Amino acid sequence: MGKVPKLFLGEGAARGAWREAQGLLGESPAGHPDLLAVSPKGGSIGIDQVREAIRWARYGPVRAPGKVVLIGPAEHLSHEAASALLKTLEEAPRYLSFILYSSSPDLLLPTVRSRCAPVWHPPRELWRKELKAASYQEHEIDLIMGLIQGEDDVSFFTKEYRPPGRAWEEAEDEVAGLSLVELAERFPGWAGDPIRRRALVMEVAGRLLQAPADEVLLFAEKLATSGREVALGFLRELLHSLLTGRPPLPSEQLVAWARKISLAKGELEANVNVKLLVEVILLWPRRG
């Protein structure tokens, strides 16, 4: 305990951070007296929360070999809170471990990130083993691994065998005949289906440069009316698609667009206007 703070990154960061806390404590972290979990209040992690954590950390452990402060999503740390945390991150007592997690590392303050050892999540090899145990062949697992983002997606395939190749072809045929507005209407119902979700988002990404701007704006409006979580889910899938699905755009543009979406995810989580943010993201590839 008391070593370099760990920073879990990626879509499975929160799950990985909690598992790390359990390993350090030697038992379930839920309600453990030697764990303090710090999460956003009112959209951010404020300086008062960090000061409380620092005071809590001054005293030794009650039951476990050491104490754990778990902070996340760390991109929600305010500048004041992050500044107050830095010295404690550097000079934590031997019995104290800091664990941070972030799914939008582009929004994380560099001063915090530089003081932590990064740990990328999710545990993809574990997911491959789970899929193999569910009777999927290696070529099917390769296809599925390009689609899944978290444990819920893995469960979608392991609870019931779904031939991914045939399901992908069916999903592509299904989305090809839909307008952008119809695609926006379908997304909330398909968000839990990794295959349909990816096929829909790839279809949208492929049309953005050719579709009239007013159709793109209608798509954004329809998606925004479904709520912040739906819009956030769309942005997550769009980002994942850019990184793994390779829409028809130059590589430099893909990288820049992916960074833009990563930043937008954090802004959306911080209660920015949903419709406006989705409009900006969808129209971004058309600039210039």
Backbone torsions as a table, in degrees:
resi	resn	phi	psi	omega
1	MET	NA	164.0	179.5
2	GLY	75.1	19.8	-178.4
3	LYS	-91.0	-169.7	179.8
4	VAL	-58.5	132.1	178.8
5	PRO	-59.2	144.7	177.8
6	LYS	-103.0	139.0	178.7
7	LEU	-120.4	110.0	179.2
8	PHE	-85.6	131.6	-174.7
9	LEU	-124.6	150.5	176.5
10	GLY	109.3	178.3	-175.7
11	GLU	-65.4	-28.1	179.0
12	GLY	-99.0	20.8	-173.5
13	ALA	-62.1	-43.8	-177.2
14	ALA	-62.0	-44.3	179.9
15	ARG	-62.7	-43.3	179.2
16	GLY	-63.2	-38.3	179.7
17	ALA	-64.7	-43.0	179.8
18	TRP	-67.3	-36.2	176.3
19	ARG	-65.1	-39.8	177.3
20	GLU	-62.0	-42.3	178.4
21	ALA	-61.3	-40.9	178.9
22	GLN	-63.1	-40.3	179.2
23	GLY	-64.8	-37.6	-179.8
24	LEU	-71.4	-36.7	-177.3
25	LEU	-82.3	-23.6	-179.4
26	GLY	83.2	6.6	178.4
27	GLU	-163.7	178.3	-177.9
28	SER	-57.0	132.8	-179.4
29	PRO	-78.2	-12.5	-176.9
30	ALA	-62.3	117.0	178.9
31	GLY	69.9	13.3	-177.2
32	HIS	-72.3	135.9	-177.3
33	PRO	-69.1	-16.5	-179.1
34	ASP	-102.4	15.4	175.7
35	LEU	-121.8	133.2	172.0
36	LEU	-121.9	116.0	178.7
37	ALA	-98.5	126.4	-178.1
38	VAL	-114.1	116.9	-178.1
39	SER	-129.9	164.9	-176.0
40	PRO	-60.6	143.2	170.6
41	LYS	-125.4	120.8	-178.0
42	GLY	67.7	29.6	175.9
43	GLY	94.7	-8.0	-179.5
44	SER	-149.7	163.7	172.5
45	ILE	-99.6	111.8	-171.5
46	GLY	-91.5	171.7	-176.5
47	ILE	-65.5	-32.2	179.2
48	ASP	-65.0	-37.0	177.8
49	GLN	-65.6	-40.4	179.6
50	VAL	-68.0	-40.8	177.8
51	ARG	-61.9	-38.9	177.1
52	GLU	-62.2	-42.0	179.4
53	ALA	-63.8	-40.3	179.5
54	ILE	-64.6	-41.5	177.7
55	ARG	-64.1	-42.7	-179.1
56	TRP	-61.7	-35.6	-175.3
57	ALA	-75.3	-10.3	-177.2
58	ARG	-69.5	-21.8	-175.4
59	TYR	-105.1	145.9	-176.3
60	GLY	-66.6	172.6	-177.9
61	PRO	-68.5	154.6	179.9
62	VAL	-94.5	-42.6	-172.2
63	ARG	-130.8	-35.8	-176.9
64	ALA	-89.5	172.1	176.7
65	PRO	-62.5	-24.4	180.0
66	GLY	-157.7	-179.8	179.4
67	LYS	-109.4	155.0	-178.0
68	VAL	-130.8	130.4	169.9
69	VAL	-108.8	118.7	-177.7
70	LEU	-110.4	120.2	-173.7
71	ILE	-122.3	127.1	175.9
72	GLY	176.4	160.6	-5.8
73	PRO	-66.2	128.9	-171.0
74	ALA	-67.4	-19.4	177.8
75	GLU	-68.2	-10.5	178.5
76	HIS	-90.9	1.5	174.3
77	LEU	-63.7	127.7	174.4
78	SER	-70.1	163.2	179.7
79	HIS	-60.0	-41.1	179.0
80	GLU	-64.0	-43.7	-178.6
81	ALA	-64.8	-43.1	179.4
82	ALA	-62.6	-42.3	179.5
83	SER	-62.5	-40.4	179.2
84	ALA	-67.6	-25.6	-176.1
85	LEU	-83.3	-26.5	-168.5
86	LEU	-56.2	-48.0	-176.4
87	LYS	-63.0	-39.4	179.6
88	THR	-68.3	-35.5	175.7
89	LEU	-60.5	-38.0	-177.1
90	GLU	-79.4	-30.5	-170.9
91	GLU	-124.6	38.1	-179.5
92	ALA	-65.6	141.5	176.5
93	PRO	-63.3	161.2	-174.1
94	ARG	-58.6	-31.0	-176.4
95	TYR	-83.5	-3.0	-171.1
96	LEU	-110.5	133.3	174.3
97	SER	-122.0	134.3	173.2
98	PHE	-101.8	132.6	174.4
99	ILE	-125.9	123.5	177.7
100	LEU	-119.1	155.9	174.7
101	TYR	-142.9	151.5	-177.8
102	SER	-154.2	133.1	174.9
103	SER	-99.5	-6.4	178.1
104	SER	-129.3	72.4	-173.7
105	PRO	-62.6	-21.6	178.4
106	ASP	-64.4	-22.2	-178.7
107	LEU	-93.9	-5.5	-177.6
108	LEU	-79.1	134.3	-179.3
109	LEU	-60.8	131.2	-179.3
110	PRO	-57.0	-33.2	-179.1
111	THR	-64.3	-32.6	176.6
112	VAL	-77.4	-47.1	-176.7
113	ARG	-60.5	-37.9	-175.8
114	SER	-69.4	-18.1	-178.5
115	ARG	-95.6	4.9	-176.2
116	CYS	-123.5	154.1	173.5
117	ALA	-89.7	118.3	-177.0
118	PRO	-73.6	140.6	175.6
119	VAL	-131.8	111.0	-178.3
120	TRP	-82.9	137.7	179.6
121	HIS	-131.4	153.2	24.6
122	PRO	-93.8	171.1	-179.6
123	PRO	-79.8	81.4	-169.4
124	ARG	-66.4	-32.3	178.2
125	GLU	-65.7	-35.3	176.5
126	LEU	-64.4	-41.1	178.3
127	TRP	-62.7	-39.8	178.4
128	ARG	-60.6	-40.6	179.1
129	LYS	-64.6	-39.8	179.5
130	GLU	-65.1	-39.7	179.1
131	LEU	-68.4	-39.1	178.2
132	LYS	-64.5	-38.8	177.8
133	ALA	-66.2	-22.4	178.3
134	ALA	-90.8	15.5	172.0
135	SER	78.9	18.4	174.4
136	TYR	-81.6	143.8	176.3
137	GLN	-80.4	164.3	-175.4
138	GLU	-60.3	-41.1	-179.6
139	HIS	-67.6	-30.6	176.4
140	GLU	-71.5	-40.2	179.1
141	ILE	-63.2	-40.3	178.3
142	ASP	-58.8	-42.1	179.1
143	LEU	-67.4	-44.3	-178.4
144	ILE	-64.6	-39.2	-177.3
145	MET	-63.1	-24.9	175.6
146	GLY	-78.0	-8.7	-176.2
147	LEU	-105.8	-35.1	-169.6
148	ILE	-80.0	148.2	179.7
149	GLN	-122.7	-16.0	-176.0
150	GLY	-165.0	-176.4	-176.7
151	GLU	-61.9	-34.8	179.2
152	ASP	-63.0	-39.0	178.3
153	ASP	-67.0	-39.2	177.5
154	VAL	-62.0	-44.1	-179.9
155	SER	-62.6	-32.0	178.1
156	PHE	-56.6	-37.4	-178.4
157	PHE	-90.3	-29.8	-175.7
158	THR	-84.6	-25.5	179.2
159	LYS	-69.1	-30.0	-178.9
160	GLU	-150.5	132.6	-180.0
161	TYR	-66.8	127.4	179.6
162	ARG	-131.2	109.4	179.5
163	PRO	-61.2	108.1	-170.4
164	PRO	-66.3	-33.2	-179.4
165	GLY	-63.8	-49.9	179.6
166	ARG	-66.4	-40.1	179.8
167	ALA	-63.6	-36.8	178.9
168	TRP	-66.0	-44.4	178.6
169	GLU	-61.2	-42.1	179.0
170	GLU	-64.4	-40.4	179.7
171	ALA	-66.3	-41.0	177.7
172	GLU	-61.0	-43.4	177.8
173	ASP	-63.4	-37.2	-176.9
174	GLU	-67.5	-41.6	-176.0
175	VAL	-80.7	-22.5	-174.8
176	ALA	-62.3	-30.3	-177.0
177	GLY	-94.1	7.8	-176.0
178	LEU	-102.0	145.3	174.3
179	SER	-75.6	168.5	178.5
180	LEU	-60.4	-41.0	179.2
181	VAL	-63.9	-41.6	178.4
182	GLU	-64.9	-35.7	176.6
183	LEU	-64.1	-40.9	177.6
184	ALA	-63.0	-37.2	179.5
185	GLU	-69.2	-31.7	-178.4
186	ARG	-79.1	-27.5	-170.7
187	PHE	-56.2	-45.8	-178.4
188	PRO	-56.9	-38.5	-179.9
189	GLY	-75.8	-20.0	-178.6
190	TRP	-101.4	-1.9	-173.2
191	ALA	-59.8	-28.5	-179.6
192	GLY	-88.7	0.1	180.0
193	ASP	-108.5	103.2	-174.5
194	PRO	-58.4	-31.9	-177.4
195	ILE	-74.6	-52.9	178.8
196	ARG	-63.6	-38.9	-179.8
197	ARG	-60.4	-46.2	-179.4
198	ARG	-67.4	-43.9	-179.8
199	ALA	-59.6	-40.9	179.7
200	LEU	-65.0	-47.7	-176.8
201	VAL	-67.1	-38.7	177.3
202	MET	-64.7	-36.9	177.5
203	GLU	-64.6	-43.0	178.2
204	VAL	-63.0	-47.4	-178.6
205	ALA	-59.6	-37.3	-179.5
206	GLY	-71.3	-20.0	-177.5
207	ARG	-96.6	-12.3	-168.8
208	LEU	-60.1	-36.1	-177.0
209	LEU	-77.8	-27.0	-176.2
210	GLN	-97.2	-28.3	-175.7
211	ALA	-69.1	144.3	175.0
212	PRO	-57.1	145.3	-176.9
213	ALA	-58.6	-34.9	-178.3
214	ASP	-66.8	-30.7	176.6
215	GLU	-69.5	-39.0	178.1
216	VAL	-63.8	-40.8	178.9
217	LEU	-66.2	-35.7	176.8
218	LEU	-66.5	-38.8	176.0
219	PHE	-59.6	-47.4	-179.5
220	ALA	-60.8	-42.2	-179.3
221	GLU	-64.3	-45.0	-179.2
222	LYS	-64.3	-41.9	179.9
223	LEU	-65.4	-41.2	-178.3
224	ALA	-64.1	-35.0	-179.6
225	THR	-67.5	-16.7	178.7
226	SER	-79.8	-9.9	175.1
227	GLY	113.6	162.0	-176.3
228	ARG	-62.5	-42.1	-177.1
229	GLU	-65.9	-36.9	177.7
230	VAL	-65.4	-45.6	179.0
231	ALA	-61.8	-39.9	179.2
232	LEU	-65.3	-39.7	177.3
233	GLY	-63.0	-37.8	177.5
234	PHE	-64.7	-44.6	-179.9
235	LEU	-64.1	-39.0	177.5
236	ARG	-60.4	-45.7	-178.8
237	GLU	-69.1	-36.7	177.7
238	LEU	-63.0	-44.1	178.3
239	LEU	-62.4	-45.1	179.5
240	HIS	-62.5	-37.9	179.1
241	SER	-65.3	-40.5	179.0
242	LEU	-63.4	-36.0	-176.5
243	LEU	-82.0	-25.2	-174.9
244	THR	-123.0	-27.3	-173.8
245	GLY	-95.0	-19.2	177.2
246	ARG	56.2	69.7	171.9
247	PRO	-59.0	162.1	-174.4
248	PRO	-74.8	72.8	177.2
249	LEU	-136.8	152.8	176.2
250	PRO	-57.4	148.3	-174.3
251	SER	-58.9	-40.1	179.8
252	GLU	-62.9	-38.6	179.9
253	GLN	-69.5	-36.6	178.0
254	LEU	-62.3	-45.0	-179.4
255	VAL	-62.9	-45.0	-179.1
256	ALA	-65.8	-39.6	179.3
257	TRP	-67.2	-40.9	178.2
258	ALA	-60.4	-42.0	178.3
259	ARG	-63.8	-40.8	179.0
260	LYS	-60.6	-42.7	-179.4
261	ILE	-68.4	-39.6	178.6
262	SER	-59.3	-43.1	176.7
263	LEU	-65.8	-39.9	-177.6
264	ALA	-64.9	-33.8	178.5
265	LYS	-58.4	-45.3	178.4
266	GLY	-65.0	-39.2	178.5
267	GLU	-64.6	-38.9	179.6
268	LEU	-66.5	-40.2	177.2
269	GLU	-64.2	-23.8	179.9
270	ALA	-92.7	20.4	171.8
271	ASN	71.6	33.4	171.9
272	VAL	-72.9	157.3	178.3
273	ASN	-54.1	118.6	-173.0
274	VAL	-64.5	-51.6	-175.7
275	LYS	-59.7	-46.5	-178.4
276	LEU	-62.6	-41.9	-177.7
277	LEU	-66.1	-43.3	178.9
278	VAL	-64.6	-39.0	176.9
279	GLU	-58.8	-46.7	-179.0
280	VAL	-60.2	-44.5	-178.2
281	ILE	-65.5	-43.1	-176.4
282	LEU	-73.5	-31.2	-179.7
283	LEU	-87.1	-11.8	-174.1
284	TRP	-56.6	-43.7	-177.7
285	PRO	-63.6	-16.7	-177.6
286	ARG	-85.5	-8.5	-174.1
287	ARG	-63.4	144.8	176.4
288	GLY	69.7	NA	NA
